[in-house]
Amino acid sequence: MTTTPKPDIHEKTASWHEQQTSRKEVAMTRRIGYAPGVYDMFHIGHLNILSHAASQCDYLIAGVVSDEMARLAKGRDPVIPLAERIAIVASINCVDEAVAETKPHKIDTWRDVGFDVIFKGDDWRGTPKGLALEKEFAVVGVEVVYFPYTLDTSSTLLRAALEKSVKSRQTGTR
């Protein structure tokens, strides 16, 4: 799993070992949150999830879903490359750490990253995948917290608008 600490131009980038040690120290005294997402074409819905998540934990790790995992889950590649999505998410003030999520099962990510609570959009609530997530994490004592899904803005809607705009420019219509 690739980790990217929050960028700071005044400090050297911590080594992998230093990041792991720091996270373990935080885990002993604080509540660690994990907010997974593709975070493609970063928008207000993403910011809402991250800021709400940060308000519910002491240390927030954002799991940026890899291109391969996004392709498996959604059937298409993100518009923005993984490295750029990680850089964008890591630069958000409420995010303490951004990691590339490269495993298809969140429980495997939990084994690698370690967190006390996972945050999801409420579009997962009550669905087979949401219920399975809750059941799986209940066994290891991880809380699943849902936040309101931003219906008016999503990467899917932005992608559709972008594709429509490109198509109209190509055909000369609006």
Disulfide bonds with the S-S distance in Angstrom:
none
